[in-house]
Amino acid sequence: MNIAIDFSETANRLRDKKAILFPVRKGSEYDYQYLTFSELDTKANAYANGFEKIGIVKGKKVLFFVRPSLEFHAIVIALMKIGVRLVFMDPAMGRKNLLVAIDESQPDAIITEPKGLLLKLFFPGRTKSIKTVLTVGSFSWPRTHKLAKLLSKNNKYQGVEMEADATCAILYTSGGTGKPKGVLYSHRIFSQQIQNLKDLFDVGEQDTDLSGFPMFSLFTLVMGMSSVIPDMDTSKPATVDPVKILKNINDLNVSFVSGSPAIWNPVADHCLANNIKLDVKQVVTFGAPVPTSFHRKFKSVLKNGDTYTPYGATESLPVSCISGTEIIDSTANLSDDGNGTCIGLPVPGIEVRIIKTSDDPVAQIEDAEFLPTGLIGELIVKGAVVTQAYFDNPKANELSKIKDGNVYWHRMGDLGYLDAQGRLWFCGRKMHRIETAEGTLYPVACEGIFNTHAAVQRTALVGVKRNGTIQAELVVVKKEGNSIDDKALTEALLDLAKQYEQTSAIKKIHYRANLPVDVRHNIKIDRLALAQMVSQG
């Protein structure tokens, strides 16, 4: 298996079709530079030959820090053709986490924008494993290779067939809830994810995609879809300019879009404010629980399309999926009553079970205590897209993996339950559950109750230690332009809390202009940081 070889087969069939389109702004308009499938494959072959000449060969670990561009996909496809192990880290995870991850992964080479060279300059001890340095752009540096000079005249390259379970990539978690972990991806997992994408959304060569998450478009290219690089900083989704991204979508008849809710929520707001209708078939969003209001907005914006929220994590994606239509028609009222967020039926090939919540290791599946339908517990998953181990991290493996014969279940670190229809419901992260004297509170489930108030934009439930005991306290972000004062809103929310058993213990309300969020998707609430802010007043 090797999805780079799969891409070459697609490129041979769709030679002159536009593969990658990159927007170059010209006033209020765009000039779209592009590579056809044939040109992209040819460039990847030329890079592969050039990379091998400088020692980037099969089995090497290559750290990758390159912004989306016409070169981005050519480089990634070239590296996959060679059979290297790609190491992906989010620069937004911060210097400390980056250095920890580099120290652990011990990459042999780095392909980077000029800014990435500062790691080698200022932290030579932590980056000493990196022997080969390749820079993108015109910037030059002693003892480094420039990408442009490695574009070999030889544009023929036979991709390396790899064992299905051989490591293709090491994808690092952002470290938002602790030390970043390197997730081992095999060629089999990438291939299965592409198949799942086809099956879940019924997309193919007739479609054009625009992704706010650069690696996602690698899959759509293998499927023969044209892929548009949006005019935005994909490392900071919340900074998106709706006008620009809508221009990209409309200029190129984009039918499939994906990315963080931090991108698509302001896009929906802009469309509603300006009476704009979108002819997009699928809006796929992920990274955090998505409120019903998001789906209702797009219901008014999309001409004939729908929203979709696949659930998963770096360690297993996708696990389940649900459409906005199903949420609005059959699950929204239950979420509003504090029953959590429905995240749909498990995708084909994935098995989901609920076990008794525990922070201790579970070595064998026989040691797990399974819970019946309707009871909240810990989500575990097994299947073709479930990663089997972390890179060089036995402690994380011990806490997150459960052996079952020759394979492993993965503990998602999330809490939820299965309903009578077999659908999965999400109630919050395991580490965010709040254990009080009155009982355990599950933040996402509780917040669904308060988010129904007309004056509320968003809420976050956190546990705060006061006088030696843990108290559940609510942090509220009010909707802009709402005239209700804090005192009146507090009274209304506390009255609402009393109406439900699971929220009756909440006695304190705080107000903030915004909430701290994760670095990758800019949407997932950093509850640990928020709890500390609340405790400090």
C-alpha positions in Angstrom: 0.0 0.0 0.0 1.0 3.6 -0.6 -1.5 6.4 -1.3 1.1 8.3 -3.2 1.0 5.4 -5.8 -2.8 5.6 -5.7 -2.5 9.3 -6.5 -0.2 8.6 -9.5 -2.8 6.2 -10.9 -5.5 8.9 -10.5 -3.1 11.5 -12.1 -2.6 9.2 -15.1 -6.3 9.0 -15.6 -7.1 12.7 -15.1 -3.9 14.2 -16.6 -5.2 17.6 -17.7 -7.7 18.2 -14.9 -6.8 20.9 -12.4 -5.6 19.3 -9.2 -4.5 22.1 -6.9 -5.6 25.7 -7.2 -3.9 28.5 -5.3 -5.5 32.0 -5.0 -3.4 35.1 -5.7 -5.2 38.2 -4.8 -5.5 41.0 -7.5 -7.4 43.8 -5.9 -10.9 42.5 -5.2 -10.4 39.6 -7.5 -8.2 36.5 -7.6 -5.9 34.9 -10.1 -5.9 31.2 -9.5 -2.6 29.5 -10.1 -2.8 25.8 -10.5 -1.2 22.5 -11.2 -2.9 19.8 -13.2 -2.9 16.2 -11.9 -0.2 15.4 -14.4 1.9 18.4 -13.4 1.5 17.7 -9.7 2.5 14.1 -10.1 5.5 15.0 -12.4 6.7 17.6 -9.8 6.4 15.1 -7.0 8.5 12.6 -9.0 11.1 15.3 -9.6 11.2 16.1 -5.9 11.4 12.5 -4.9 14.6 12.0 -7.1 16.1 15.2 -5.7 15.3 14.3 -2.1 17.0 10.9 -2.4 20.2 12.6 -3.6 20.5 14.4 -0.3 19.8 11.4 1.8 16.0 11.6 2.3 15.3 7.9 1.6 12.9 5.2 2.6 12.5 4.8 6.4 13.9 8.3 7.4 11.8 10.5 9.7 11.1 13.8 8.1 9.8 16.8 10.1 7.5 18.9 8.0 6.8 22.6 8.5 5.4 24.0 5.2 2.5 26.3 4.7 -0.2 25.4 2.1 0.9 26.3 -1.4 1.3 24.7 -4.8 4.5 23.1 -3.5 2.9 21.6 -0.3 1.2 18.7 -1.9 4.0 18.0 -4.3 6.4 17.7 -1.4 4.1 15.4 0.7 3.4 13.1 -2.3 7.1 12.9 -3.1 8.0 11.9 0.5 5.2 9.3 0.5 6.4 7.9 -2.8 9.9 7.5 -1.3 8.5 5.7 1.8 9.7 8.1 4.5 8.0 8.5 7.8 6.5 12.0 7.8 6.4 13.8 11.2 3.7 16.4 11.5 3.6 18.9 14.4 1.4 22.0 14.8 3.7 25.0 15.3 0.9 26.6 17.2 1.4 24.1 20.0 4.1 26.4 21.4 7.9 26.2 21.7 8.0 24.0 24.8 5.7 21.3 23.3 7.5 21.5 20.0 10.8 20.8 21.6 9.4 17.9 23.6 8.0 16.4 20.4 11.2 16.9 18.4 13.2 15.4 21.3 10.9 12.3 21.3 10.6 11.7 17.6 14.3 12.3 16.7 13.7 13.3 13.1 16.5 12.7 10.6 15.6 15.7 8.3 13.5 18.8 8.3 11.7 20.5 5.4 10.7 24.0 6.6 9.8 27.6 6.0 12.7 29.9 7.0 11.2 30.5 10.5 11.7 26.8 11.3 15.4 27.2 11.1 15.4 29.1 14.4 14.9 25.7 16.1 18.2 24.5 14.8 19.9 27.8 15.6 18.7 28.3 19.2 18.2 24.7 20.3 21.0 22.7 18.7 21.0 20.1 21.5 17.3 19.4 21.1 17.5 19.2 17.3 20.8 17.3 17.0 19.2 14.3 15.3 18.3 16.5 12.3 21.2 16.0 9.8 19.5 17.2 6.7 17.9 20.6 6.4 15.8 21.7 3.4 14.3 25.2 3.2 11.3 26.4 1.2 11.4 29.7 -0.6 14.3 32.0 -1.6 15.9 32.2 1.9 19.4 30.7 2.1 21.3 29.4 5.1 24.7 27.7 5.5 24.7 23.9 5.2 21.0 23.8 4.1 19.4 22.7 0.8 17.0 24.8 -1.1 13.8 23.2 -2.3 14.0 24.9 -5.7 17.4 23.4 -6.4 16.2 19.9 -5.7 13.7 19.9 -8.6 15.4 17.1 -10.5 15.3 17.0 -14.3 14.4 13.4 -13.9 10.6 13.4 -13.5 10.2 9.6 -13.5 9.9 7.8 -10.2 8.5 4.5 -9.3 6.8 4.8 -5.9 7.8 2.4 -3.2 5.2 -0.3 -2.3 5.0 -0.4 1.5 3.7 -3.0 3.9 0.1 -2.1 4.8 0.9 -1.7 8.5 4.2 0.1 8.0 4.4 3.6 9.6 3.6 6.2 7.0 3.4 9.2 9.4 3.7 10.3 13.0 1.0 12.9 13.7 1.5 14.8 16.9 -1.5 15.8 19.1 -1.4 19.5 20.0 -0.6 18.9 23.7 -3.6 21.0 24.8 -4.4 18.5 27.6 -0.9 17.5 28.5 2.3 16.3 26.8 1.9 16.1 23.0 1.8 12.5 21.7 3.0 11.1 18.4 0.2 9.0 16.8 1.5 6.2 14.5 -0.3 6.2 11.2 0.0 3.2 8.8 -0.6 3.1 5.0 -3.6 0.9 5.7 -5.2 3.6 7.9 -4.7 6.4 5.3 -6.2 4.1 2.6 -9.2 3.3 4.8 -9.8 6.9 5.7 -10.0 7.7 2.0 -12.6 5.0 1.4 -14.6 6.2 4.4 -14.6 9.7 3.0 -16.0 8.4 -0.3 -18.7 6.3 1.4 -19.8 8.9 4.0 -20.2 11.9 1.7 -20.7 10.4 -1.7 -18.0 12.6 -3.3 -15.6 11.9 -6.2 -14.1 13.2 -9.4 -17.1 15.4 -10.1 -16.5 17.5 -7.0 -14.2 20.4 -6.0 -13.1 20.7 -2.4 -11.8 23.5 -0.2 -10.3 22.4 3.1 -9.3 24.5 6.1 -7.1 21.6 7.2 -4.3 21.1 4.6 -3.7 17.4 5.1 -7.4 16.6 4.4 -7.0 17.7 0.8 -4.4 15.0 0.2 -7.3 12.5 0.5 -9.5 14.4 -1.9 -6.7 14.6 -4.5 -6.3 10.8 -4.4 -10.0 10.6 -5.1 -9.6 12.8 -8.1 -11.2 15.9 -6.7 -9.9 19.3 -7.6 -8.7 21.0 -4.4 -8.7 24.7 -3.6 -6.3 26.2 -1.1 -8.3 28.9 0.7 -7.1 32.4 1.2 -6.6 32.1 4.9 -4.1 31.2 7.6 -5.0 27.6 8.1 -2.9 27.5 11.3 -5.3 30.1 12.8 -8.8 29.1 11.7 -10.5 31.7 13.8 -8.9 34.6 11.8 -10.7 33.6 8.6 -12.2 36.4 6.5 -15.6 35.2 5.3 -15.6 37.5 2.2 -12.3 36.0 0.9 -13.3 32.3 1.5 -16.7 32.8 0.0 -15.1 34.4 -3.1 -12.9 31.3 -3.4 -15.9 29.0 -3.1 -18.0 30.9 -5.7 -15.2 31.5 -8.2 -14.4 27.8 -8.5 -17.8 26.2 -7.9 -16.6 24.4 -4.7 -19.1 21.7 -3.7 -17.4 20.2 -0.6 -15.8 22.2 2.2 -14.3 21.1 5.5 -12.5 22.4 8.6 -13.0 23.8 12.1 -16.3 25.4 13.1 -14.2 28.4 13.8 -14.0 28.8 10.0 -17.6 28.0 9.0 -19.5 29.7 11.8 -18.5 33.2 10.8 -19.0 32.3 7.2 -22.6 31.3 8.0 -23.1 34.5 10.0 -21.9 36.6 7.1 -24.1 34.8 4.6 -27.2 35.3 6.9 -26.4 39.0 7.4 -26.0 39.6 3.6 -28.7 37.2 2.3 -26.1 35.0 0.6 -27.0 31.5 -0.5 -24.3 28.9 -1.0 -24.5 26.1 -3.6 -22.3 23.8 -1.6 -23.3 20.2 -1.1 -21.4 19.3 2.0 -20.1 21.4 4.9 -18.0 19.0 7.0 -16.8 20.4 10.3 -14.8 18.9 13.2 -12.6 19.7 16.2 -15.2 20.3 18.9 -18.9 19.6 19.7 -21.0 21.6 17.2 -24.1 23.4 18.6 -27.5 23.0 16.9 -27.4 26.7 16.1 -24.6 26.0 13.7 -26.7 23.5 11.7 -29.7 25.8 11.8 -27.7 28.7 10.3 -26.5 26.6 7.4 -30.0 25.2 6.9 -30.9 28.7 5.9 -27.7 29.3 3.9 -27.3 26.2 1.8 -29.4 25.9 -1.4 -29.5 22.1 -1.4 -26.6 20.9 0.8 -26.2 19.8 4.4 -23.8 20.0 7.3 -22.0 17.0 8.7 -20.1 16.5 11.9 -17.8 13.5 11.9 -16.5 12.5 15.4 -13.0 11.2 16.1 -9.6 12.2 17.2 -6.1 12.1 15.9 -5.9 8.5 17.2 -9.0 7.4 15.4 -10.9 9.3 12.6 -13.7 9.0 11.8 -15.5 7.1 14.5 -19.1 8.2 13.7 -20.9 10.9 11.7 -24.2 12.7 11.7 -25.9 15.2 9.4 -27.3 18.6 10.5 -30.7 17.5 9.1 -30.8 14.6 11.5 -29.7 16.7 14.4 -32.4 19.4 13.8 -35.1 16.8 13.1 -34.5 14.3 15.9 -31.8 15.1 18.5 -31.6 18.8 19.1 -34.4 18.8 21.7 -32.7 16.1 23.6 -29.4 18.1 23.6 -31.3 21.1 24.9 -32.5 19.1 27.8 -29.0 18.1 28.9 -28.6 14.8 27.2 -25.3 15.6 25.4 -24.5 16.0 21.8 -25.5 13.3 19.3 -22.6 12.3 17.1 -24.3 9.7 15.1 -24.0 6.1 14.2 -20.5 4.4 14.1 -19.1 4.4 10.6 -18.8 1.0 8.9 -15.9 -1.0 10.2 -15.8 0.7 13.6 -16.9 -0.9 16.8 -17.8 1.3 19.7 -18.4 0.2 23.3 -19.0 2.1 26.6 -17.0 1.0 29.6 -17.1 2.1 33.2 -15.1 5.4 33.6 -11.7 4.9 35.0 -8.4 6.8 35.1 -6.5 3.5 35.5 -5.0 1.3 32.8 -7.1 -1.5 31.3 -4.7 -4.1 30.0 -7.0 -6.6 28.4 -10.5 -6.2 27.0 -11.6 -8.9 29.4 -10.8 -6.5 32.3 -13.2 -3.8 31.0 -16.6 -3.4 32.6 -19.1 -2.8 29.8 -22.1 -0.5 30.4 -25.6 -1.0 29.0 -27.4 1.3 26.6 -28.1 4.7 28.0 -25.5 4.8 30.8 -22.7 7.3 30.6 -19.2 5.9 30.5 -15.9 5.9 28.7 -15.9 5.5 24.9 -13.6 2.8 23.4 -13.2 2.0 19.7 -11.8 -0.7 17.5 -11.5 -0.9 13.7 -9.6 -0.2 10.5 -8.9 3.5 11.2 -8.0 3.0 14.9 -4.3 3.6 15.4 -2.6 0.9 17.4 0.1 2.8 19.3 1.9 6.0 20.1 5.5 6.6 19.1 8.0 5.8 21.8 5.5 6.4 24.6 4.8 3.3 26.6 3.0 5.3 29.4 0.5 6.7 26.9 0.0 3.3 25.4 -0.7 1.8 28.8 -3.3 4.4 29.6 -5.0 4.5 26.2 -4.8 1.1 24.6 -6.6 -2.1 25.5 -5.4 -5.4 24.0 -7.9 -7.6 22.3 -6.2 -10.6 20.7 -3.8 -9.2 18.1 -5.3 -5.7 18.0 -6.0 -2.9 20.3 -9.1 -0.9 21.3 -8.4 2.8 21.8 -9.8 4.7 24.8 -11.0 8.0 23.3 -10.7 9.9 26.5 -14.3 11.0 26.0 -17.5 10.2 28.0 -20.8 9.4 26.5 -23.4 6.7 25.8 -25.1 4.7 23.1 -28.9 5.1 22.6 -31.4 2.5 21.7 -30.9 3.3 18.0 -27.2 2.6 18.3 -26.2 6.3 18.0 -23.4 7.7 20.0 -23.8 10.7 22.3 -20.9 12.8 23.6 -21.1 14.3 27.1 -17.5 15.7 27.5 -13.9 14.8 28.0 -13.1 12.3 30.7 -10.5 14.7 32.2 -13.1 17.5 32.3 -15.8 15.6 34.3 -16.6 17.4 37.5 -16.9 15.2 40.6 -18.7 17.1 43.3 -20.3 16.0 46.7 -23.7 16.1 44.9 -22.5 13.8 42.0 -20.6 13.9 38.7 -21.3 16.6 36.2 -20.6 16.2 32.4 -19.8 19.7 31.0 -21.0 19.3 27.4 -24.3 17.8 28.5 -24.9 20.5 31.1 -23.9 23.3 28.8 -26.6 22.3 26.3 -29.2 23.4 28.8 -27.8 26.9 29.2 -26.9 27.4 25.6 -30.7 27.5 24.8 -31.0 31.0 26.4 -31.5 33.7 23.9 -28.8 35.9 25.5 -26.1 33.2 25.6 -23.5 32.8 22.9 -21.5 30.0 24.6 -21.0 28.5 28.0 -18.4 26.4 29.7 -18.8 24.4 32.9 -15.6 24.1 35.0 -14.7 22.6 38.4 -13.2 25.0 40.9 -11.7 24.1 44.2 -13.1 26.3 47.0 -12.7 25.7 50.7 -11.4 22.3 50.1 -14.3 21.0 47.9 -14.9 21.0 44.1 -17.7 23.4 42.9 -19.2 23.3 39.5 -19.3 26.9 38.1 -20.6 28.2 34.8 -18.7 30.6 32.5 -20.9 32.5 30.1 -20.1 34.5 26.9 -23.1 36.7 26.1 -24.3 37.3 22.5 -23.1 40.6 21.1 -25.7 43.4 21.2 -27.8 41.7 23.9 -29.1 44.3 26.4 -29.8 42.0 29.4 -27.6 42.9 32.3 -25.4 40.3 34.1 -27.6 40.2 37.3 -30.8 39.5 35.4 -29.1 36.9 33.2 -27.5 35.2 36.2 -31.0 34.9 37.9 -32.4 33.4 34.7 -29.6 30.9 34.3 -29.7 29.8 37.9 -33.5 29.3 37.7 -32.9 27.2 34.5 -30.3 25.2 36.4 -32.8 24.3 39.1 -35.1 22.7 36.6 -32.7 19.9 35.8 -31.2 17.4 38.2 -27.8 17.4 36.6 -27.4 21.2 36.8 -29.1 21.8 40.2 -25.7 22.0 42.0 -24.5 25.0 39.9 -24.7 28.1 42.1 -22.2 30.5 40.6 -22.1 32.2 37.2 -19.1 34.1 35.7 -18.9 36.3 32.5 -16.1 36.6 30.0 -15.8 38.2 26.6 -14.3 35.0 25.2 -13.1 31.6 26.2 -9.6 30.1 25.9 -9.5 27.6 23.0 -7.2 25.0 21.5 -4.4 26.0 19.2 -5.3 23.6 16.3 -9.0 24.2 15.6 -9.5 27.4 17.6 -12.8 26.1 18.9 -12.3 23.5 21.6 -12.6 25.1 25.1 -9.4 24.9 27.2 -11.2 24.1 30.3 -8.1 23.6 32.5 -6.9 27.1 31.7 -10.4 28.5 32.1 -10.8 26.8 35.5 -7.5 28.4 36.7 -8.7 31.8 35.4 -12.0 31.4 37.3 -10.3 30.3 40.5 -8.0 33.4 40.4 -11.0 35.7 40.0 
